[in-house]
């Protein structure tokens, strides 16, 4: 049976099937939510805030707790959209401000421009470039290091 979830970021209520995760809903709505780890709860790219209805979601797994512990923008109402399954009515979701960059090519085309929104680290959620600041080549080396970290984490979990 479908449940109603409100997405504050677009001020819209939408139906989701019971036990579907919030990530699938956000992707269907074409929202900028990444899934660097493939929805396994091991990266920060689908980090969201639950502003209401936390008790209407599946319990948090140990993996999700460990992942959230390293995210600098984590709050008490943080969840990973890939891990949070809707089990009841009244869930309200807020997307964190900023944009996760997961590919070096994404940033190469932006070098020399000013960031239109915060650019966030794909694992830790830290701000790599603040809104209005110049995007530089040094970000490429940070992202290359990050890609190695993601690959290492994923290989350890398989």
N, C-alpha and C positions, 0 to 999 in steps of 0.2 A: 504494500500500500504506500502511496506517495506521501511525502512529508513536504511542508513548505519551509523554505530557507530564504531569509532576506540577505541580500548582498548590499551592504551600506555603500560601498564604493561606487555602485551604479544606481543606487536607490531603487532596487528592483526585488520583488519577491518571485521565487520560482519553485517549481516542484522537483523533488528528487526522490527516487525510489528508496525505501527503507534499506539500510545497510550499504547504500552507495557511498563512496567517499566524497569529500568536498572537492577534491582535485578534479574529478570528472565533471562536476557541475561547473567549476570555474573555467575549465577548458572549453566546455560547450558554450559558455557565454563569451568566448574570445577574449578573456582577460589575460593580462600578461603575467602568467604564472608558469614558471619553469618546473621541470622535473629531472634535474641533472642525474639523479641516482635511479631513475626509472620507476619512481614511486615506491621505493623500498624504505623510506624513512631515514635515510643516511646523509642527507644534505639539507641545506636551509632554503633551497629555492622555492619551496611551496609553503613557506612559513606564513601563517595568517593569525589574526586575532579574532577571538570569539567574544563579541560584546554582550551577547545574551544567549542563554540556552546551552551552556557548557555541559550540563547534566543530560542533555538530549543527544549527546555524542557517545560513541564507544569509548571505553576506558583507554587511557594512555598506556602504551606498551613501554617496556624497559628501553627498547631501542629508540623510541620517540623521545623519551625523557633524556637519554644520553645525548641525542642530537640537539635537542633544545638547550641543553646546558652550555653548549659552546657558542650559541647565537647571542651576539652582543645586544640585539634589540629584543630579546626574549622578555616576556612579561608573564604574570600569573595566568593571563587569558590566552597565551600562545598555544597554538597547535600546528602540526604539519597537516596540510590539506590532504596529502596522500594517505595518512593514517587515520584521520578523523572520519568515522562512519556515522551517518545520521540514523538515529534510532527513535527519535521523537520530534514533536513539533516545537517551533519557536527558536530555532538556531538563527543567530544574526552574525554575519561574517564581515570583517573589515580587513582589507589588504594593507600591508605595511606600505608606507610611502617609499618610493625608490624603484630602481630597475636592476634586476640581476643580469649580469653579463656573463655568459657561459662559454662563448667562443671568442678566440683571439680576433677572428675576422670581424666580429661585431664591433670591436673597439677600434680596429685599424681604420675603418672608414670614418670614425669620429675624431681622430687625432687632429688637434688644432682648433676644435670647436668647443663651445662651452656646454656643459652638461645641462640638459633641460630638466632633469630630476636627479636625485642622488643615484649614483651607480654603486651597487652593492656586491660584496664578495659572495660568490656562489655557495660557499660552505658555511662561513661564520656570520654572514649578514652585516659585516662591518662596512662602513661607507668608504669606498675607494676614491670616489670623486664627489664632492658636494655640488649641489645645484648651483649653477652659475660659474663654477670653476672650470679652468681650461683642462681638457683631456690631453694627456701627454703620452709619449712612448713608454715611459716607465710602467704604465699600466699593463703593457703587453707582457713584460717579464713577470709581473705579479700574477697575471692570468695563466701564463705557461707553467709557473710553479704550482698554481691551483689545479690545473688539469692533471698534473702528476699526482697530487694529493688525492683527487677524486678517483683516479684509476687505481691507486694503491688501496684506498678504502673499499672500493667495489670488489677488488680481487680477494681481499681478506674475508669478505662476507660470502663468497661463493663456495 
